Amino acid sequence: MEAIRTGTLVTPGATLHHEVRGSGPILLLICGGVYDAAGFAALAATLADNYTVVTYDRRGNSRSPLDGPPEPQSVEVHADDAARLLTAVGVTPEEPALVFGNSSGAMIGLELAARRPELVRTLVAHEPPLFELLPERDRWRALFQDVEDAFHKEGPGAAHQIFAAGLEGGGDGEHAEEGQQGQDGGEAPGGPLDPELMAMMGRMEQNAAFFIGYEAPSFSRHAPDLAAVRAAGVRVVPGLGEATAEDEPYARATRLVAERLGAEIAPFPGDHGGFGTDPAAFGAALRKALATG
């Protein structure tokens, strides 16, 4: 197995931990929620024979510390981070990158395509939770305002409870990502937890407070400029899990993205966290989505 090359990239306000594996066209994987680069490790391993796969911890999460105290995050700043990382690993307008984003990572990917289209050849946007596109956006605005208020008054535990209750038991993808940790890895049959997995789970637990207090509320208010994405000419493939319920907000948002961009939805195995439950099948679907068109 080829060694993983790790590095750090200093950006305005943060230092980003990133990992590179494999060879071929550059493929950036942007995680969402509480995940970091390790959450994509199994998927990246299935893709490294065909691509130079770049993964990273987004600012404020895991091994990518902010320069100062925590503050509300913006999709625009995270998209700028992704652009700087692409440039750092050798992407140029002459050789633009392939990009895959899951959940809020898909939101970042769409913003990247709008802001820096010369760096992106194809974007696969898997289930972006774009609440501002939905007809009941006022309900989501009120929910996330309650989440943010609870975080600052009572702490992350209270904020998570309001979040889960407002999402009728955690049906939203970002909340599901947090619960997915114990399902994607966990204890091997008849054996103890792998040390690397234990370390990742510890980081995810720390990331959860940052997510609920400083990312989810502000990200939920983000409205993508899909007209700019379409005008930029970047090929966008919306991705939707075959096991994702049709009425989930991120499923409905994905269909709206496809409609407004005139794009065809690519099916993926599993649900919102399918890349973790079956990385081989998910990787095969991603290869197909990247190659088609």
C-alpha positions in Angstrom: 0.0 0.0 0.0 1.3 3.4 -1.0 2.2 5.7 1.9 0.0 8.6 2.8 1.7 11.9 2.5 0.6 14.4 5.2 1.1 18.1 5.4 -0.2 21.4 6.7 -1.3 24.5 4.9 -1.4 27.9 6.5 -4.5 29.8 5.5 -5.9 33.1 6.8 -7.2 32.2 10.2 -6.4 28.5 10.4 -3.8 25.8 9.6 -5.2 22.9 7.6 -4.1 19.3 8.0 -4.3 17.4 4.7 -3.4 13.9 3.4 -2.6 12.8 -0.1 -2.5 9.2 -1.4 -2.4 7.5 -4.8 -1.6 8.8 -8.3 -3.5 10.2 -11.3 -5.9 13.1 -11.7 -6.4 15.1 -8.5 -9.6 14.3 -6.6 -10.4 16.4 -3.6 -12.8 14.8 -1.0 -14.6 17.4 1.2 -16.2 16.0 4.3 -19.2 17.4 6.2 -20.4 17.6 9.7 -18.1 16.3 12.4 -15.9 14.2 10.1 -12.3 14.8 9.2 -9.9 13.3 6.7 -10.0 9.9 8.5 -13.7 9.6 7.8 -12.9 9.3 4.1 -9.9 7.0 4.6 -11.6 3.8 3.5 -13.2 5.5 0.4 -9.9 7.2 -0.5 -8.1 3.8 -0.4 -10.5 2.4 -2.9 -9.9 5.4 -5.3 -6.1 5.7 -4.9 -5.4 3.4 -7.8 -7.1 5.8 -10.2 -6.7 9.2 -8.6 -4.4 11.4 -6.5 -6.8 11.6 -3.6 -6.7 14.6 -1.3 -8.5 14.7 2.0 -8.3 17.2 4.8 -9.6 18.3 8.2 -11.7 21.4 7.7 -10.9 24.5 9.7 -11.8 24.3 13.4 -12.0 20.5 13.3 -9.6 17.9 14.5 -6.0 18.7 13.4 -6.9 22.0 11.6 -6.9 24.5 14.5 -8.2 28.1 14.2 -5.7 30.9 14.9 -8.0 32.3 17.5 -11.1 31.4 19.5 -14.0 29.6 17.8 -16.3 31.8 15.8 -19.3 31.2 13.4 -18.1 29.6 10.2 -19.1 30.5 6.6 -19.4 28.3 3.6 -17.5 31.0 1.6 -14.4 30.8 3.8 -14.4 27.0 3.7 -14.6 27.2 -0.1 -11.6 29.5 -0.1 -9.8 27.0 2.0 -10.5 24.3 -0.5 -9.3 26.5 -3.3 -6.0 27.2 -1.5 -5.6 23.5 -0.8 -6.1 22.6 -4.5 -3.6 25.2 -5.6 -1.1 23.9 -3.0 -1.3 20.3 -4.3 -0.7 21.4 -7.9 -4.1 22.1 -9.4 -4.0 24.8 -12.2 -6.6 26.2 -14.6 -4.9 24.0 -17.2 -5.4 20.9 -15.1 -8.4 21.5 -12.9 -9.4 19.0 -10.2 -12.2 16.6 -9.6 -14.1 17.3 -6.4 -16.5 15.2 -4.3 -18.4 16.7 -1.3 -20.7 15.0 1.1 -23.4 16.9 3.1 -22.0 20.3 4.1 -18.9 19.3 2.1 -21.2 19.4 -0.9 -22.3 22.9 0.0 -18.6 23.9 0.1 -18.1 22.2 -3.2 -20.9 24.2 -4.9 -19.5 27.5 -3.4 -16.0 26.5 -4.7 -17.4 25.9 -8.2 -19.1 29.4 -8.1 -16.0 31.2 -6.7 -13.1 29.4 -8.4 -14.5 27.5 -11.4 -11.2 27.4 -13.1 -10.0 25.0 -10.5 -12.8 22.5 -10.8 -13.5 20.2 -13.8 -16.3 18.1 -12.2 -18.1 18.4 -8.8 -20.1 15.5 -7.4 -22.3 17.1 -4.7 -23.7 14.3 -2.5 -26.8 15.3 -0.5 -26.1 19.0 0.4 -28.4 20.1 3.3 -29.4 23.4 1.6 -32.3 24.4 3.9 -32.6 27.8 2.3 -33.8 26.2 -0.9 -36.7 24.4 0.7 -40.2 25.9 0.9 -40.3 25.5 4.7 -37.1 27.5 5.1 -38.6 29.7 7.8 -39.1 26.6 10.0 -35.4 25.7 9.6 -34.3 29.3 10.3 -36.3 29.2 13.6 -34.9 25.8 14.5 -31.3 26.8 14.0 -31.7 30.0 15.8 -33.0 28.0 18.8 -30.0 25.7 18.5 -27.6 28.6 18.4 -29.3 30.3 21.4 -29.2 27.1 23.4 -25.6 26.5 22.6 -24.5 29.9 24.0 -26.8 29.8 27.0 -26.7 26.2 28.1 -24.0 24.5 26.1 -23.6 21.9 23.3 -25.7 19.2 25.0 -28.8 21.3 25.1 -28.2 22.5 21.6 -28.0 18.9 20.3 -31.2 18.0 22.1 -33.1 20.9 20.4 -31.5 20.0 17.1 -32.6 16.4 17.3 -36.1 17.2 18.5 -36.6 19.8 15.7 -35.5 17.2 13.2 -38.0 14.7 14.4 -35.5 12.3 15.9 -32.4 13.2 14.0 -33.6 12.8 10.4 -31.3 15.5 9.1 -28.0 14.3 7.5 -25.7 16.3 9.7 -27.1 14.8 12.8 -27.1 11.4 11.3 -23.4 11.8 10.5 -22.7 12.1 14.2 -24.5 8.9 15.0 -22.9 7.1 12.1 -19.6 7.0 13.7 -20.4 3.9 15.7 -21.7 2.2 12.7 -19.0 2.9 10.1 -16.2 1.5 12.2 -16.6 0.3 15.8 -15.4 -2.9 17.3 -14.3 -5.5 14.8 -16.0 -8.9 15.4 -14.2 -10.7 18.2 -11.6 -8.0 18.5 -10.8 -4.6 20.1 -11.1 -1.2 18.6 -8.3 -0.2 16.2 -6.2 2.6 17.8 -6.6 4.8 14.7 -10.3 4.4 14.9 -10.4 5.2 18.6 -8.4 8.4 17.9 -10.8 9.3 15.1 -13.8 8.8 17.3 -12.2 11.0 20.0 -11.7 13.8 17.5 -15.3 13.4 16.2 -16.6 13.9 19.8 -14.6 17.1 20.1 -15.8 18.3 16.7 -19.4 17.8 17.6 -19.4 20.9 19.9 -17.8 23.0 17.3 -20.3 21.7 14.7 -23.4 22.4 16.7 -22.3 25.8 18.0 -20.3 27.4 15.2 -21.0 25.6 12.0 -24.5 24.2 11.7 -26.4 27.5 12.5 -24.4 29.6 10.1 -24.2 27.0 7.4 -27.9 26.4 7.6 -28.5 30.0 6.4 -26.3 29.7 3.3 -28.0 30.1 0.0 -25.9 28.9 -3.0 -25.6 31.0 -6.1 -26.6 28.2 -8.5 -27.0 30.7 -11.3 -23.3 31.5 -10.9 -22.4 27.8 -10.8 -24.3 27.1 -14.0 -22.8 30.2 -15.7 -19.3 29.1 -14.7 -19.6 26.0 -16.8 -18.4 23.5 -14.1 -19.9 20.1 -14.6 -21.9 19.3 -11.5 -23.3 15.9 -10.7 -25.8 15.9 -7.8 -25.6 12.6 -5.8 -28.4 10.9 -3.9 -28.3 7.8 -1.8 -30.5 4.9 -2.9 -31.5 4.3 0.7 -32.1 8.0 1.5 -35.8 8.7 2.3 -37.3 10.9 -0.4 -38.7 13.4 2.0 -35.5 14.1 3.9 -34.5 17.7 3.6 -31.1 17.0 2.0 -32.8 14.6 -0.5 -35.3 17.3 -1.5 -32.5 19.9 -1.7 -30.5 17.6 -4.0 -33.4 17.3 -6.4 -33.8 21.1 -6.4 -30.1 21.5 -7.2 -30.4 19.1 -10.1 -33.4 20.9 -11.4 -31.9 24.3 -11.2 -28.6 23.2 -12.8 -30.3 21.1 -15.4 -28.2 18.1 -14.2 -29.0 14.5 -13.8 -28.9 12.9 -10.3 -26.3 10.1 -9.9 -27.4 7.2 -7.6 -25.1 6.1 -4.8 -25.4 3.1 -2.5 -26.6 3.6 1.0 -27.8 6.7 2.5 -26.3 10.0 3.7 -23.3 8.2 5.1 -23.0 5.5 2.4 -19.3 6.3 1.9 -18.6 4.8 5.3 -20.9 1.8 5.3 -19.8 0.4 1.9 -16.8 2.3 0.6 -16.0 -0.1 -2.2 -19.5 0.2 -3.8 -19.6 3.9 -3.1 -16.2 4.4 -4.7 -17.4 2.5 -7.8 -20.4 4.8 -8.0 -18.2 7.9 -7.6 -15.9 6.7 -10.4 -18.9 6.3 -12.7 -20.2 9.8 -11.8 -16.9 11.4 -12.4 -16.4 9.7 -15.8 -19.9 10.1 -17.2 -20.6 13.1 -19.3 
